[in-house]
Amino acid sequence: MKVLLFNGSPNLNGCTYNALKVVKESLEKNGIEGEIIQVGTKVIRDCIGCRTCKKTHRCIFNDDIVNELIEKCKSADGFVFGSPVYYAHPTGMIISLMNRLFYAGGDALKGKVASSIVCLRRAGGTASIDVLNKYFSINEMVIASSSYWNVVYGPTKEKMILDEEGIQTMTHLGENMAYLIKSLNSSKEKKPNHETIIRTNFNR
């Protein structure tokens, strides 16, 4: 059993990476493998809405890591998407990744466990969490929660470590994710097989 943790920060060893590292360590203490994937330093195109992926189940753009990540997601059991907070919002890079990952590769994530974490200096944390969690709720995923909102405070990784409640929140998140993943994997129930989704527009 494995969780992929996506670091949407442009800083390789900054607050977001170290918060994800706490979640990863907590997962591994509870028998779940974790892999942190750095995406915030890479060039990732945004979705152009061409809908080619609806036929191919791959993104039409093959010059970045999105299609590679879709393949990795197929064998993973859970996902954590992490981002610093910029202007009360996740980074553009993590949003571009998730736009295409979920649109082209949503079937590889559907029904699995997911969560998001953000790091910030002062404000915009819960607003950013809401943005990220909406990807999960529209894709029929099991959203893992913690003992508080999944945010860690601190302008630097050294100060972030001083946020004891934030660090504990990351630890509890890893424990809860491990529990959910194990429960789903041991369940004899199969996830619902829905009929074709009805899509309606708000115009006639």
Buried (B, 14 or more C-beta within 10 A) or exposed (E): BBBBBBBBBBBEEBBBBBBBBBBBBBBBEBEBEBEBBBBBEEEBBEBEEEEEBEEEEBBBBEEBBBBEBBEBBEEBBBBBBBBBBBEEBBBBBBBBBBBBBBBBBBEBBEEBBBBBBBBBBEEBBBBBBEBBBEBBEEBBBBEBBBEEBBBBBBEEBEEBBEBEEBBBBBBBBBBBBBBBBBEBEEEEEEEEEEEEEEEEEEEE
